[in-house]
Amino acid sequence: MKTKKIKGQSRQGDVLIQRVSEIPGCAIPQKHSGKIIVALGEATGHHHAIESDRADWWKEGDDQFVALSRSAPLTHQEHAPIPLKRGKHIVRRQREYSPEAIRNVKD
């Protein structure tokens, strides 16, 4: 993926969010109802979510993209909320290597 990253990144547990200059044209738009769950914990059922009714959301492969028209919090049941600034962001999950495959870290 060749989207240019710009200054600004946040990490909450196994989720990394970075500012980007644009959303790739091949990203697929997603629907949401004011809460974008960007990572669901397989072990705990907890989730990382961006809470905003003023956001657009896309997926492209394992990456997710969010465009916020105003700042919004990234929330999780076991972490303090992180304020995300207005703009475009890429959301990535931390991955780990195992002999069987490279996979997302289980939360």
N, CA, C and O atoms as a Tinker XYZ file with bonds, in Angstrom:
   428  protein
     1  N      0.837000   -1.160000    0.000000    73     2
     2  CA     0.000000    0.000000    0.000000    64     1     3
     3  C      0.888000    1.231000    0.000000    63     2     4     5
     4  O      1.841000    1.300000    0.776000    81     3
     5  N      0.597000    2.202000   -0.851000    73     3     6
     6  CA     1.478000    3.350000   -1.014000    64     5     7
     7  C      0.900000    4.648000   -0.461000    63     6     8     9
     8  O      1.353000    5.729000   -0.839000    81     7
     9  N     -0.090000    4.566000    0.423000    73     7    10
    10  CA    -0.644000    5.780000    1.006000    64     9    11
    11  C      0.423000    6.462000    1.856000    63    10    12    13
    12  O      1.069000    5.820000    2.685000    81    11
    13  N      0.601000    7.755000    1.648000    73    11    14
    14  CA     1.603000    8.520000    2.380000    64    13    15
    15  C      1.122000    8.764000    3.814000    63    14    16    17
    16  O      0.005000    9.232000    4.036000    81    15
    17  N      1.985000    8.439000    4.781000    73    15    18
    18  CA     1.668000    8.696000    6.181000    64    17    19
    19  C      2.110000   10.107000    6.525000    63    18    20    21
    20  O      3.155000   10.566000    6.063000    81    19
    21  N      1.317000   10.794000    7.333000    73    19    22
    22  CA     1.701000   12.118000    7.798000    64    21    23
    23  C      1.832000   12.086000    9.318000    63    22    24    25
    24  O      1.385000   11.139000    9.966000    81    23
    25  N      2.431000   13.100000    9.867000    73    23    26
    26  CA     2.709000   13.134000   11.301000    64    25    27
    27  C      1.455000   12.869000   12.119000    63    26    28    29
    28  O      0.397000   13.445000   11.865000    81    27
    29  N      1.588000   12.005000   13.090000    73    27    30
    30  CA     0.502000   11.705000   14.005000    64    29    31
    31  C      0.167000   10.232000   14.030000    63    30    32    33
    32  O     -0.283000    9.667000   13.033000    81    31
    33  N      0.389000    9.620000   15.164000    73    31    34
    34  CA    -0.002000    8.233000   15.319000    64    33    35
    35  C     -0.378000    7.980000   16.763000    63    34    36    37
    36  O      0.080000    8.673000   17.672000    81    35
    37  N     -1.229000    6.965000   16.964000    73    35    38
    38  CA    -1.663000    6.576000   18.296000    64    37    39
    39  C     -1.682000    5.063000   18.365000    63    38    40    41
    40  O     -1.936000    4.394000   17.363000    81    39
    41  N     -1.416000    4.524000   19.537000    73    39    42
    42  CA    -1.502000    3.083000   19.739000    64    41    43
    43  C     -2.358000    2.839000   20.974000    63    42    44    45
    44  O     -2.210000    3.501000   22.001000    81    43
    45  N     -3.258000    1.870000   20.843000    73    43    46
    46  CA    -4.081000    1.447000   21.968000    64    45    47
    47  C     -4.073000   -0.076000   21.957000    63    46    48    49
    48  O     -4.753000   -0.701000   21.143000    81    47
    49  N     -3.297000   -0.671000   22.869000    73    47    50
    50  CA    -3.161000   -2.125000   22.874000    64    49    51
    51  C     -2.582000   -2.609000   21.556000    63    50    52    53
    52  O     -1.501000   -2.174000   21.158000    81    51
    53  N     -3.288000   -3.502000   20.876000    73    51    54
    54  CA    -2.787000   -4.086000   19.625000    64    53    55
    55  C     -3.247000   -3.332000   18.383000    63    54    56    57
    56  O     -3.130000   -3.850000   17.272000    81    55
    57  N     -3.767000   -2.118000   18.550000    73    55    58
    58  CA    -4.252000   -1.310000   17.429000    64    57    59
    59  C     -3.363000   -0.077000   17.261000    63    58    60    61
    60  O     -3.107000    0.657000   18.216000    81    59
    61  N     -2.897000    0.135000   16.024000    73    59    62
    62  CA    -2.100000    1.313000   15.672000    64    61    63
    63  C     -2.899000    2.157000   14.691000    63    62    64    65
    64  O     -3.407000    1.643000   13.695000    81    63
    65  N     -3.011000    3.449000   14.969000    73    63    66
    66  CA    -3.715000    4.375000   14.076000    64    65    67
    67  C     -2.738000    5.465000   13.673000    63    66    68    69
    68  O     -2.108000    6.100000   14.519000    81    67
    69  N     -2.622000    5.675000   12.348000    73    67    70
    70  CA    -1.718000    6.690000   11.818000    64    69    71
    71  C     -2.480000    7.603000   10.867000    63    70    72    73
    72  O     -3.372000    7.159000   10.145000    81    71
    73  N     -2.119000    8.877000   10.876000    73    71    74
    74  CA    -2.693000    9.828000    9.925000    64    73    75
    75  C     -2.155000    9.516000    8.541000    63    74    76    77
    76  O     -0.989000    9.149000    8.397000    81    75
    77  N     -2.992000    9.659000    7.520000    73    75    78
    78  CA    -2.586000    9.472000    6.133000    64    77    79
    79  C     -3.101000   10.640000    5.300000    63    78    80    81
    80  O     -4.011000   11.362000    5.708000    81    79
    81  N     -2.502000   10.807000    4.127000    73    79    82
    82  CA    -2.892000   11.924000    3.264000    64    81    83
    83  C     -4.108000   11.598000    2.406000    63    82    84    85
    84  O     -4.825000   12.501000    1.973000    81    83
    85  N     -4.345000   10.299000    2.158000    73    83    86
    86  CA    -5.482000    9.929000    1.314000    64    85    87
    87  C     -5.931000    8.513000    1.606000    63    86    88    89
    88  O     -5.190000    7.718000    2.185000    81    87
    89  N     -7.156000    8.205000    1.196000    73    87    90
    90  CA    -7.721000    6.864000    1.292000    64    89    91
    91  C     -7.525000    6.210000   -0.076000    63    90    92    93
    92  O     -7.867000    6.816000   -1.091000    81    91
    93  N     -6.981000    4.984000   -0.132000    73    91    94
    94  CA    -6.777000    4.351000   -1.436000    64    93    95
    95  C     -8.095000    4.174000   -2.195000    63    94    96    97
    96  O     -9.127000    3.860000   -1.601000    81    95
    97  N     -8.048000    4.376000   -3.499000    73    95    98
    98  CA    -9.239000    4.248000   -4.323000    64    97    99
    99  C     -9.819000    2.848000   -4.341000    63    98   100   101
   100  O    -11.003000    2.672000   -4.632000    81    99
   101  N     -8.993000    1.834000   -4.031000    73    99   102
   102  CA    -9.466000    0.446000   -4.048000    64   101   103
   103  C    -10.100000    0.019000   -2.719000    63   102   104   105
   104  O    -10.608000   -1.097000   -2.614000    81   103
   105  N    -10.079000    0.888000   -1.707000    73   103   106
   106  CA   -10.681000    0.550000   -0.416000    64   105   107
   107  C    -12.198000    0.476000   -0.558000    63   106   108   109
   108  O    -12.806000    1.262000   -1.285000    81   107
   109  N    -12.798000   -0.476000    0.145000    73   107   110
   110  CA   -14.243000   -0.735000    0.033000    64   109   111
   111  C    -14.982000   -0.029000    1.168000    63   110   112   113
   112  O    -14.675000   -0.262000    2.337000    81   111
   113  N    -15.958000    0.837000    0.842000    73   111   114
   114  CA   -16.728000    1.539000    1.883000    64   113   115
   115  C    -17.485000    0.554000    2.772000    63   114   116   117
   116  O    -17.985000   -0.469000    2.306000    81   115
   117  N    -17.557000    0.884000    4.061000    73   115   118
   118  CA   -18.259000    0.063000    5.048000    64   117   119
   119  C    -19.365000    0.889000    5.701000    63   118   120   121
   120  O    -19.274000    2.114000    5.776000    81   119
   121  N    -20.394000    0.216000    6.165000    73   119   122
   122  CA   -21.477000    0.900000    6.886000    64   121   123
   123  C    -21.224000    0.796000    8.383000    63   122   124   125
   124  O    -20.608000   -0.158000    8.858000    81   123
   125  N    -21.706000    1.785000    9.114000    73   123   126
   126  CA   -21.643000    1.744000   10.582000    64   125   127
   127  C    -22.772000    2.589000   11.133000    63   126   128   129
   128  O    -23.402000    3.358000   10.407000    81   127
   129  N    -23.021000    2.438000   12.424000    73   127   130
   130  CA   -24.120000    3.171000   13.056000    64   129   131
   131  C    -23.622000    4.088000   14.164000    63   130   132   133
   132  O    -24.243000    4.186000   15.223000    81   131
   133  N    -22.500000    4.760000   13.919000    73   131   134
   134  CA   -21.970000    5.693000   14.908000    64   133   135
   135  C    -20.877000    5.100000   15.779000    63   134   136   137
   136  O    -20.248000    5.811000   16.563000    81   135
   137  N    -20.650000    3.802000   15.645000    73   135   138
   138  CA   -19.579000    3.136000   16.396000    64   137   139
   139  C    -18.878000    2.193000   15.426000    63   138   140   141
   140  O    -19.466000    1.212000   14.970000    81   139
   141  N    -17.615000    2.494000   15.111000    73   139   142
   142  CA   -16.842000    1.676000   14.185000    64   141   143
   143  C    -15.950000    0.754000   15.006000    63   142   144   145
   144  O    -14.987000    1.208000   15.623000    81   143
   145  N    -16.261000   -0.519000   15.017000    73   143   146
   146  CA   -15.442000   -1.483000   15.749000    64   145   147
   147  C    -14.283000   -1.884000   14.845000    63   146   148   149
   148  O    -14.465000   -2.605000   13.864000    81   147
   149  N    -13.084000   -1.404000   15.189000    73   147   150
   150  CA   -11.912000   -1.642000   14.350000    64   149   151
   151  C    -11.160000   -2.900000   14.745000    63   150   152   153
   152  O    -10.360000   -3.404000   13.957000    81   151
   153  N    -11.394000   -3.426000   15.952000    73   151   154
   154  CA   -10.776000   -4.680000   16.377000    64   153   155
   155  C    -11.636000   -5.298000   17.471000    63   154   156   157
   156  O    -11.991000   -4.638000   18.448000    81   155
   157  N    -11.963000   -6.563000   17.295000    73   155   158
   158  CA   -12.769000   -7.298000   18.262000    64   157   159
   159  C    -11.881000   -8.331000   18.937000    63   158   160   161
   160  O    -11.216000   -9.118000   18.264000    81   159
   161  N    -11.868000   -8.330000   20.266000    73   159   162
   162  CA   -11.040000   -9.276000   21.010000    64   161   163
   163  C    -11.622000  -10.678000   20.963000    63   162   164   165
   164  O    -12.734000  -10.918000   21.433000    81   163
   165  N    -10.859000  -11.602000   20.391000    73   163   166
   166  CA   -11.324000  -12.980000   20.281000    64   165   167
   167  C    -11.392000  -13.656000   21.648000    63   166   168   169
   168  O    -12.290000  -14.462000   21.893000    81   167
   169  N    -10.459000  -13.341000   22.534000    73   167   170
   170  CA   -10.392000  -13.999000   23.835000    64   169   171
   171  C    -11.343000  -13.367000   24.855000    63   170   172   173
   172  O    -11.954000  -14.079000   25.651000    81   171
   173  N    -11.473000  -12.033000   24.838000    73   171   174
   174  CA   -12.230000  -11.340000   25.879000    64   173   175
   175  C    -13.592000  -10.820000   25.425000    63   174   176   177
   176  O    -14.475000  -10.588000   26.252000    81   175
   177  N    -13.766000  -10.639000   24.129000    73   175   178
   178  CA   -14.994000  -10.027000   23.636000    64   177   179
   179  C    -14.955000   -8.508000   23.696000    63   178   180   181
   180  O    -15.873000   -7.845000   23.214000    81   179
   181  N    -13.889000   -7.943000   24.291000    73   179   182
   182  CA   -13.739000   -6.486000   24.302000    64   181   183
   183  C    -13.438000   -6.013000   22.888000    63   182   184   185
   184  O    -13.076000   -6.807000   22.020000    81   183
   185  N    -13.591000   -4.717000   22.667000    73   183   186
   186  CA   -13.346000   -4.204000   21.321000    64   185   187
   187  C    -12.756000   -2.797000   21.364000    63   186   188   189
   188  O    -12.962000   -2.040000   22.313000    81   187
   189  N    -12.018000   -2.474000   20.305000    73   187   190
   190  CA   -11.514000   -1.124000   20.063000    64   189   191
   191  C    -12.513000   -0.489000   19.095000    63   190   192   193
   192  O    -12.834000   -1.074000   18.060000    81   191
   193  N    -12.996000    0.688000   19.424000    73   191   194
   194  CA   -14.016000    1.322000   18.589000    64   193   195
   195  C    -13.770000    2.817000   18.478000    63   194   196   197
   196  O    -13.300000    3.462000   19.416000    81   195
   197  N    -14.098000    3.351000   17.312000    73   195   198
   198  CA   -14.101000    4.794000   17.101000    64   197   199
   199  C    -15.555000    5.211000   17.184000    63   198   200   201
   200  O    -16.397000    4.722000   16.431000    81   199
   201  N    -15.843000    6.116000   18.103000    73   199   202
   202  CA   -17.222000    6.504000   18.361000    64   201   203
   203  C    -17.500000    7.850000   17.701000    63   202   204   205
   204  O    -17.126000    8.902000   18.219000    81   203
   205  N    -18.168000    7.794000   16.542000    73   203   206
   206  CA   -18.476000    9.017000   15.808000    64   205   207
   207  C    -19.578000    8.759000   14.786000    63   206   208   209
   208  O    -19.541000    7.778000   14.043000    81   207
   209  N    -20.544000    9.646000   14.763000    73   207   210
   210  CA   -21.561000    9.577000   13.708000    64   209   211
   211  C    -21.165000   10.478000   12.536000    63   210   212   213
   212  O    -21.927000   10.641000   11.583000    81   211
   213  N    -19.965000   11.061000   12.617000    73   211   214
   214  CA   -19.436000   11.928000   11.559000    64   213   215
   215  C    -18.152000   11.347000   11.001000    63   214   216   217
   216  O    -17.135000   12.034000   10.906000    81   215
   217  N    -18.208000   10.051000   10.625000    73   215   218
   218  CA   -17.017000    9.364000   10.114000    64   217   219
   219  C    -17.387000    8.495000    8.921000    63   218   220   221
   220  O    -18.504000    7.986000    8.822000    81   219
   221  N    -16.432000    8.337000    8.024000    73   219   222
   222  CA   -16.557000    7.379000    6.923000    64   221   223
   223  C    -15.510000    6.298000    7.158000    63   222   224   225
   224  O    -14.449000    6.564000    7.722000    81   223
   225  N    -15.819000    5.061000    6.718000    73   223   226
   226  CA   -14.993000    3.901000    7.045000    64   225   227
   227  C    -14.828000    3.029000    5.803000    63   226   228   229
   228  O    -15.788000    2.794000    5.069000    81   227
   229  N    -13.612000    2.553000    5.573000    73   227   230
   230  CA   -13.297000    1.685000    4.430000    64   229   231
   231  C    -12.413000    0.543000    4.902000    63   230   232   233
   232  O    -11.764000    0.631000    5.945000    81   231
   233  N    -12.397000   -0.550000    4.106000    73   231   234
   234  CA   -11.468000   -1.658000    4.328000    64   233   235
   235  C    -10.744000   -1.958000    3.027000    63   234   236   237
   236  O    -11.311000   -1.867000    1.938000    81   235
   237  N     -9.474000   -2.319000    3.173000    73   235   238
   238  CA    -8.681000   -2.767000    2.031000    64   237   239
   239  C     -7.719000   -3.822000    2.560000    63   238   240   241
   240  O     -6.728000   -3.487000    3.210000    81   239
   241  N     -8.003000   -5.100000    2.286000    73   239   242
   242  CA    -7.213000   -6.179000    2.848000    64   241   243
   243  C     -7.335000   -6.177000    4.359000    63   242   244   245
   244  O     -8.444000   -6.113000    4.889000    81   243
   245  N     -6.206000   -6.247000    5.065000    73   243   246
   246  CA    -6.217000   -6.215000    6.531000    64   245   247
   247  C     -6.257000   -4.797000    7.088000    63   246   248   249
   248  O     -6.403000   -4.615000    8.297000    81   247
   249  N     -6.130000   -3.800000    6.231000    73   247   250
   250  CA    -6.120000   -2.409000    6.675000    64   249   251
   251  C     -7.525000   -1.821000    6.679000    63   250   252   253
   252  O     -8.380000   -2.198000    5.878000    81   251
   253  N     -7.739000   -0.894000    7.597000    73   251   254
   254  CA    -8.986000   -0.139000    7.652000    64   253   255
   255  C     -8.630000    1.339000    7.578000    63   254   256   257
   256  O     -7.554000    1.750000    8.013000    81   255
   257  N     -9.528000    2.124000    7.030000    73   255   258
   258  CA    -9.329000    3.562000    6.905000    64   257   259
   259  C    -10.549000    4.275000    7.454000    63   258   260   261
   260  O    -11.681000    3.836000    7.252000    81   259
   261  N    -10.312000    5.374000    8.147000    73   259   262
   262  CA   -11.396000    6.172000    8.708000    64   261   263
   263  C    -11.129000    7.630000    8.376000    63   262   264   265
   264  O    -10.009000    8.116000    8.537000    81   263
   265  N    -12.154000    8.323000    7.915000    73   263   266
   266  CA   -12.076000    9.769000    7.702000    64   265   267
   267  C    -13.020000   10.420000    8.703000    63   266   268   269
   268  O    -14.228000   10.186000    8.673000    81   267
   269  N    -12.468000   11.230000    9.579000    73   267   270
   270  CA   -13.248000   11.904000   10.620000    64   269   271
   271  C    -13.462000   13.361000   10.231000    63   270   272   273
   272  O    -12.505000   14.071000    9.921000    81   271
   273  N    -14.707000   13.803000   10.248000    73   271   274
   274  CA   -14.979000   15.205000    9.950000    64   273   275
   275  C    -14.837000   16.076000   11.201000    63   274   276   277
   276  O    -14.845000   17.303000   11.107000    81   275
   277  N    -14.710000   15.447000   12.362000    73   275   278
   278  CA   -14.356000   16.125000   13.613000    64   277   279
   279  C    -13.694000   15.103000   14.530000    63   278   280   281
   280  O    -13.798000   13.899000   14.294000    81   279
   281  N    -13.022000   15.568000   15.565000    73   279   282
   282  CA   -12.305000   14.643000   16.442000    64   281   283
   283  C    -13.276000   13.652000   17.082000    63   282   284   285
   284  O    -14.457000   13.946000   17.270000    81   283
   285  N    -12.746000   12.462000   17.415000    73   283   286
   286  CA   -13.563000   11.392000   17.995000    64   285   287
   287  C    -12.661000   10.512000   18.857000    63   286   288   289
   288  O    -11.461000   10.423000   18.601000    81   287
   289  N    -13.233000    9.852000   19.888000    73   287   290
   290  CA   -12.407000    8.993000   20.731000    64   289   291
   291  C    -12.284000    7.569000   20.185000    63   290   292   293
   292  O    -13.217000    7.023000   19.596000    81   291
   293  N    -11.094000    6.986000   20.401000    73   291   294
   294  CA   -10.884000    5.559000   20.212000    64   293   295
   295  C    -11.049000    4.957000   21.601000    63   294   296   297
   296  O    -10.318000    5.319000   22.523000    81   295
   297  N    -11.999000    4.044000   21.760000    73   295   298
   298  CA   -12.317000    3.508000   23.084000    64   297   299
   299  C    -12.037000    2.007000   23.162000    63   298   300   301
   300  O    -11.986000    1.308000   22.150000    81   299
   301  N    -11.857000    1.538000   24.401000    73   299   302
   302  CA   -11.686000    0.117000   24.706000    64   301   303
   303  C    -12.017000   -0.049000   26.185000    63   302   304   305
   304  O    -11.782000    0.857000   26.984000    81   303
   305  N    -12.555000   -1.194000   26.542000    73   303   306
   306  CA   -12.983000   -1.433000   27.920000    64   305   307
   307  C    -11.832000   -1.449000   28.927000    63   306   308   309
   308  O    -12.059000   -1.181000   30.107000    81   307
   309  N    -10.608000   -1.754000   28.497000    73   307   310
   310  CA    -9.487000   -1.852000   29.428000    64   309   311
   311  C     -8.427000   -0.770000   29.233000    63   310   312   313
   312  O     -7.388000   -0.807000   29.892000    81   311
   313  N     -8.671000    0.193000   28.341000    73   311   314
   314  CA    -7.704000    1.255000   28.079000    64   313   315
   315  C     -8.390000    2.613000   28.202000    63   314   316   317
   316  O     -9.604000    2.725000   28.030000    81   315
   317  N     -7.609000    3.628000   28.497000    73   315   318
   318  CA    -8.148000    4.992000   28.507000    64   317   319
   319  C     -8.482000    5.393000   27.067000    63   318   320   321
   320  O     -7.786000    4.980000   26.140000    81   319
   321  N     -9.532000    6.189000   26.867000    73   319   322
   322  CA    -9.852000    6.643000   25.511000    64   321   323
   323  C     -8.725000    7.497000   24.940000    63   322   324   325
   324  O     -8.034000    8.207000   25.671000    81   323
   325  N     -8.554000    7.415000   23.625000    73   323   326
   326  CA    -7.548000    8.218000   22.934000    64   325   327
   327  C     -8.284000    9.135000   21.969000    63   326   328   329
   328  O     -9.039000    8.657000   21.122000    81   327
   329  N     -8.076000   10.454000   22.083000    73   327   330
   330  CA    -8.726000   11.353000   21.126000    64   329   331
   331  C     -8.039000   11.288000   19.767000    63   330   332   333
   332  O     -6.818000   11.422000   19.681000    81   331
   333  N     -8.804000   11.085000   18.724000    73   331   334
   334  CA    -8.286000   11.100000   17.359000    64   333   335
   335  C     -8.676000   12.418000   16.723000    63   334   336   337
   336  O     -9.817000   12.861000   16.846000    81   335
   337  N     -7.734000   13.041000   16.046000    73   335   338
   338  CA    -7.996000   14.319000   15.399000    64   337   339
   339  C     -8.781000   14.141000   14.108000    63   338   340   341
   340  O     -8.791000   13.071000   13.499000    81   339
   341  N     -9.419000   15.193000   13.724000    73   339   342
   342  CA   -10.121000   15.256000   12.449000    64   341   343
   343  C     -9.132000   14.930000   11.333000    63   342   344   345
   344  O     -7.973000   15.342000   11.391000    81   343
   345  N     -9.584000   14.192000   10.319000    73   343   346
   346  CA    -8.728000   13.856000    9.190000    64   345   347
   347  C     -8.835000   12.394000    8.806000    63   346   348   349
   348  O     -9.757000   11.692000    9.224000    81   347
   349  N     -7.875000   11.943000    8.001000    73   347   350
   350  CA    -7.875000   10.577000    7.479000    64   349   351
   351  C     -6.859000    9.742000    8.245000    63   350   352   353
   352  O     -5.763000   10.207000    8.557000    81   351
   353  N     -7.240000    8.499000    8.543000    73   351   354
   354  CA    -6.404000    7.620000    9.352000    64   353   355
   355  C     -6.403000    6.208000    8.777000    63   354   356   357
   356  O     -7.389000    5.768000    8.184000    81   355
   357  N     -5.292000    5.506000    8.956000    73   355   358
   358  CA    -5.231000    4.077000    8.680000    64   357   359
   359  C     -5.200000    3.362000   10.023000    63   358   360   361
   360  O     -4.534000    3.808000   10.958000    81   359
   361  N     -5.923000    2.250000   10.112000    73   359   362
   362  CA    -5.991000    1.455000   11.334000    64   361   363
   363  C     -5.365000    0.101000   11.041000    63   362   364   365
   364  O     -5.770000   -0.590000   10.106000    81   363
   365  N     -4.379000   -0.273000   11.841000    73   363   366
   366  CA    -3.706000   -1.564000   11.654000    64   365   367
   367  C     -3.653000   -2.312000   12.975000    63   366   368   369
   368  O     -3.488000   -1.712000   14.038000    81   367
   369  N     -3.796000   -3.635000   12.894000    73   367   370
   370  CA    -3.667000   -4.494000   14.065000    64   369   371
   371  C     -2.245000   -5.019000   14.160000    63   370   372   373
   372  O     -1.592000   -5.280000   13.150000    81   371
   373  N     -1.778000   -5.168000   15.394000    73   371   374
   374  CA    -0.468000   -5.767000   15.612000    64   373   375
   375  C     -0.533000   -7.221000   15.174000    63   374   376   377
   376  O     -1.534000   -7.901000   15.393000    81   375
   377  N      0.541000   -7.690000   14.554000    73   375   378
   378  CA     0.590000   -9.067000   14.066000    64   377   379
   379  C      1.719000   -9.799000   14.768000    63   378   380   381
   380  O      2.646000   -9.179000   15.288000    81   379
   381  N      1.634000  -11.112000   14.781000    73   379   382
   382  CA     2.675000  -11.918000   15.383000    64   381   383
   383  C      2.993000  -13.096000   14.473000    63   382   384   385
   384  O      2.162000  -13.536000   13.678000    81   383
   385  N      4.211000  -13.590000   14.610000    73   383   386
   386  CA     4.631000  -14.726000   13.801000    64   385   387
   387  C      4.442000  -16.003000   14.600000    63   386   388   389
   388  O      4.740000  -16.044000   15.794000    81   387
   389  N      3.956000  -17.028000   13.954000    73   387   390
   390  CA     3.965000  -18.381000   14.504000    64   389   391
   391  C      4.417000  -19.286000   13.360000    63   390   392   393
   392  O      4.324000  -18.889000   12.199000    81   391
   393  N      4.895000  -20.469000   13.651000    73   391   394
   394  CA     5.335000  -21.346000   12.560000    64   393   395
   395  C      4.235000  -21.660000   11.548000    63   394   396   397
   396  O      4.527000  -21.927000   10.382000    81   395
   397  N      2.981000  -21.630000   11.977000    73   395   398
   398  CA     1.873000  -21.930000   11.075000    64   397   399
   399  C      1.544000  -20.768000   10.140000    63   398   400   401
   400  O      1.249000  -20.982000    8.964000    81   399
   401  N      1.593000  -19.525000   10.661000    73   399   402
   402  CA     1.196000  -18.369000    9.854000    64   401   403
   403  C      1.484000  -17.083000   10.602000    63   402   404   405
   404  O      1.685000  -17.085000   11.817000    81   403
   405  N      1.501000  -15.983000    9.862000    73   403   406
   406  CA     1.528000  -14.660000   10.486000    64   405   407
   407  C      0.070000  -14.318000   10.761000    63   406   408   409
   408  O     -0.779000  -14.457000    9.881000    81   407
   409  N     -0.225000  -13.868000   11.990000    73   407   410
   410  CA    -1.626000  -13.641000   12.369000    64   409   411
   411  C     -1.746000  -12.431000   13.262000    63   410   412   413
   412  O     -0.763000  -11.951000   13.826000    81   411
   413  N     -2.992000  -11.936000   13.382000    73   411   414
   414  CA    -3.251000  -10.824000   14.294000    64   413   415
   415  C     -3.056000  -11.296000   15.729000    63   414   416   417
   416  O     -3.346000  -12.447000   16.053000    81   415
   417  N     -2.567000  -10.410000   16.584000    73   415   418
   418  CA    -2.430000  -10.706000   18.005000    64   417   419
   419  C     -3.827000  -10.878000   18.572000    63   418   420   421
   420  O     -4.723000  -10.091000   18.265000    81   419
   421  N     -4.022000  -11.904000   19.400000    73   419   422
   422  CA    -5.331000  -12.131000   20.034000    64   421   423
   423  C     -5.434000  -11.282000   21.281000    63   422   424   425
   424  O     -4.551000  -11.291000   22.139000    81   423
   425  N     -6.528000  -10.550000   21.362000    73   423   426
   426  CA    -6.784000   -9.648000   22.493000    64   425   427
   427  C     -7.647000  -10.362000   23.511000    63   426   428
   428  O     -7.984000   -9.787000   24.546000    81   427
